[in-house]
Amino acid sequence: MCKSSVQLLRHKVTGGLGRSDFHTSTVGAFGQFATGRGNTDAGFVLGTGKLLLKMPPTLSFVMDGEIPDYLLVEDSILQIIGEILVSGATYKPIEFVGSTVESWSMKERRKDRVEL
């Protein structure tokens, strides 16, 4: 509920790296980096005041050109996932760049399709 409200109001939330929420990654639609944290991680942060992050190399996908009208943004992403497989991006941030990505509306970028 909170993440949708923040996005609907067009707010960008900074410092979201410590959230214990599997929806954290949806802020990528806003051009921000975030990572989900589990309950154990959240407990460690609360107990120690420290957030330990290992910064792995980023996978960058350059997408240029037009997508046919019969395809959705998620079709492009699913194609990439099919090529790299689930394990291909384990512990790696993924970045999507290029003219194709820039042409996508905010509604197309977000998985829940809430009108912004």
Secondary structure, DSSP 4 states (H G I P E B T S, - for coil): -HHHHHHHTT----SGGG---TTGGGGGGGT-------HHHHHHHHHHS------PPPEEEE--SPPPTT--HHHHHHHHHHHHTGGGGTT--EEEESHHHHHS-HHHHSTT----
